[in-house]
Amino acid sequence: MSSRINKEWIHENNFQTKSYKDGVLYFLKFLHENSPGDKHSCPCRRCRNGTGHIEVGDIFVHLMEHG
């Protein structure tokens, strides 16, 4: 997998679109394959990578609820 990731999905306002959901799943897969550890920064609109590190399952929930 490339070290560059398409981030266009994160700017969508509708979190229920296929492209948004696919982007979230691709991001989480990329995170799992390229970043060691169980906890990571959350890029959701609420956390903005600044609330410390949380588990991948929580990142999924945040991205689906907050974008």
N, C-alpha and C positions, 0 to 999 in steps of 0.2 A: 504494500500500500504506500502511496506517495506521502511525503511529509507535509504536503500542502493539502488543504481541505477547502472545499467549496462552502462558504458561509452565507450565501444568499438567503437560505431558508430562515435564518435567525431574524431577518428584517420583516418577515411576513406578519400581518396583523391577525390573520385567521389561523389559529393553531390546530384546526381540524383538517386542513388540506392534506392531501397525500404527499405533496412536495415538502411540507413542513415536517410531517411525521417521518418521512424517509430521511430528511436531513438530521433529525434528532437521532434516529437509529444509527445512521452512518457515523455521526459524531461520537456516539457512545462506543461504537465498534472501534473507531479510530483511537479513542482514548484508551480503551482496553488493550489494544495492540501496541500502542506507542508510548504509554506512560505507566511506569511502575507504581505499585501501591494500590490501596483500596479506596483512598479518598483523594478528591481533586477539587480544584476551584470550580465554582458553578457559574456558567456564563448567562444565566437567565436574567431577565430585565430587572428583577428585584435584587439579586445578589451582585451582578456585574463583576464577577470574579473577585469580590472584595470581602466576603464574609467568612473566610477561612476555607477549610477543606471539608467536603461532605462526601458520602458514599454515592456511587454511580446510580443506584436506584433512586436516591433522593434527587439527584440531578435530573433524571428522567421526569420525575413528578414536577419539579420546578419548571422545567422547560415546557411541559404540557399545560401547566396551570398559569404560568406567568409570562411565557414566551422568552 
